Amino acid sequence: MLAYRASKAGENGLMVALNELYVKDSPTAVTTRGGEAAPKLHRVVSVHPGFVATGLGLETATGDFKDAASYAAVKPSWGAISVEDGTDTLLWTVAAADGIVKSGGFYYQRTLHSM
């Protein structure tokens, strides 16, 4: 779990850096090697879908699982949510109207958890 948690921390750090460099309201000036202004993005966010019932993790799972589908099928009994519910916040952040989702934010279940 240490490597997984470190990768998530790195992802969030990357999101913060991209927000500072490329979002249109950022005071940081970014230029390309040619001196032209880099394109400004609308928003940059990080989304945590939660514990989702997928086959991810099968290679390290203990138990009698034949394949990824059988592993994913048992995950709801461990508290996992459906793939559809797991993608809800991601799609919401993409489709939300201006001002609803804050650029540079970390979202879980449509809720801002940090900036």
N, C-alpha and C positions, 0 to 999 in steps of 0.2 A: 504493500500500500504506500510505502514511502515514495517510490518512483512515480506512482499515479498522482499522489498529492502534489509532488514537486512539479509534475507536468501541468497540473491545473493552475498552480501558482504562477508558473511561467506564462501560461495562456492569458491569465488575467493581467499580468504585467505587460504583455504584448498589447493587449487591448487598450490599456491606459496609455501606452506610448503612441499607438496609432491614433488614438483620440487626440492627444496633444499635438501631434504632427499634421494630421490631415483633415480634421473636422473644421468646417467653415468658420465657426465661431472662436476657434482657438487663436490666442495671440501669438503663437509660435510661428515664425516665418519659415516656410519650407521651400527650398528651390531644388531643381534637378541639377545635374552636372553642367547642363548647358545654360543655367542661370534662369530658366523659365520657372514660373510658379508651378508647384505640383498641384494636381487636381484636388479639390476639396471634396470631402465626403459629407454625406448628410448626417450620419451618426455611426458610432462604433460602440457596440455593446457586447457583453459576455453573458451567456445564458447557461444555466445549470438545469438540465432537464429533470434531474432527480434519478432515482433508482428505477431503471426501465427494464421491462421484461424482454430482453433480447438474448441471443446466444453468446454475447460478449462475456468472456471470462471462462468459457468452457474448458480451455486448455489447462487451467489451474484449479478447476472445480474438483471437489472430492464428492464421490457419490457414483451411483450407477446411471450415468447419462449416456445414451446411445449416440446422440447428435445434438447440434445446437438447438433444434426445435424442442427436444425433450427437456433440455436445460432451461430454455426460455419459458416453457410451460409451467415449471415448478416455481419460478420466481415470484408470481403474484402471491403465493402462500407465504413468501418472505417479506411482503410489503411492497413489491415492485408495482409500478404503474404501467399502463399499456403504452405501446409505441405512440399511439395517437395522442394520449395525454402528455407524453414526454415531449412531443414536438409542438404542443400548443403555445408555450411561451416563446419559443423560437419564431414561429410564424407570426405571433402577435407583435413581437418587436419589429419585424420587417414591415408589417402592414399598418402599424399604428400611425395615427395622424401626428403631424408635427406637434411637439410640446408634450406628448403623452409619455414617450420613452426618452429618458435623459441619456445623451451621449456620454460615454465613459462609465456607465452604470453596469452593475452586475445583478442580473435578474434571475429569480427562482419563483416559479408559479405566478408569473405576472407581477411580482413584487420586487421593487428595488431593494437590494440588500446592502449595497455599498457603492461609493463613487470613488 
